[in-house]
Structures are given as structure tokens and as C-alpha cells.
Amino acid sequence: MSEKDRLLRALFETPGREHLNIKFFRGQKIEISEEDVCKEASKALFEIENGLTDASDGFDDQIKREIDVKDLVGVR
């Protein structure tokens, strides 16, 4: 079964499924495949459903602060 099929099954074939708004950060890869996105989404759903991580309603204030990209990558 492909990761896409696994994600679609988890989202739409689970009775009583409450849909979540999940945010993903790009990371360091230049190209991200559909399978990679589906795999990470399935993993996030599994972790939330099994109490391995907590879902949150938003981002912490610390994350919202502005960061100069040059500082982030260490270039000046």
C-alpha cells in the first residue's frame, strides 16, 4: 500500500474522524515527494491518535517572532 493510500484510508475510512489542520515545515530538502508528504501526515495522525504528541490550537508566541534569515543560516 502506498503512503498516499494509507493517508487517504486514515482520513476518510475512519468513522467519526475529526479532521485536523496540520502544519508542516519544509525542512532542508529541495524537492519533496508526494509520498514523503503523505508519510509525514500519516505519522502525525498516528502520533496524535495514540497520545504520543499533543495537538495544539496554534503556535506559541516564541515561534511567531520574526527571525532574520541571515541569522537563521549563519550568514553575514
C-alpha positions in Angstrom: 0.0 0.0 0.0 1.4 3.4 -0.9 1.7 6.2 1.6 -0.9 8.2 -0.2 -3.4 5.2 0.0 -2.5 4.8 3.7 -3.2 8.6 4.4 -6.5 8.6 2.4 -7.7 5.5 4.3 -6.8 7.1 7.6 -8.6 10.3 6.7 -11.7 9.1 5.0 -12.3 5.5 6.1 -12.2 6.0 9.8 -15.7 6.5 11.3 -16.0 9.6 13.4 -12.7 11.0 12.2 -12.3 14.6 13.3 -10.2 16.4 10.7 -7.2 18.5 11.9 -5.4 21.4 10.4 -1.8 20.1 10.4 1.1 22.4 9.6 4.3 21.0 8.1 7.6 22.9 7.7 9.6 22.4 4.6 12.9 21.3 6.1 16.1 21.2 4.2 15.1 19.1 1.1 14.9 20.9 -2.2 12.3 18.6 -3.6 9.6 16.9 -1.5 7.7 14.0 -3.0 4.0 13.3 -2.6 4.9 10.1 -0.8 7.1 11.9 1.7 4.3 14.4 2.5 1.7 11.6 2.8 4.1 9.6 5.1 4.7 12.6 7.4 0.9 13.3 7.6 0.1 9.7 8.4 2.8 9.7 11.0 1.4 12.9 12.6 -2.1 11.5 12.7 -0.9 8.3 14.3 1.1 10.2 17.0 -1.9 12.4 17.8 -4.4 9.5 17.9 -2.2 7.4 20.2 -1.3 10.2 22.6 2.4 10.3 21.6 2.1 14.0 21.0 -0.4 16.7 21.8 -2.3 18.6 19.1 -2.4 22.4 19.7 -4.7 25.2 18.6 -1.9 27.4 17.4 1.7 28.4 17.5 3.5 29.6 20.7 4.4 33.3 20.8 8.0 32.3 20.6 7.5 30.8 17.2 5.6 33.8 15.9 8.6 36.2 16.5 10.4 37.4 13.4 13.8 35.9 12.6 16.2 37.3 10.1 17.0 34.6 7.6 20.7 35.6 7.7 20.8 34.8 11.4 19.0 31.5 10.8 21.5 30.2 8.3 24.5 31.9 10.0 25.4 34.1 7.0 26.6 37.8 7.4 
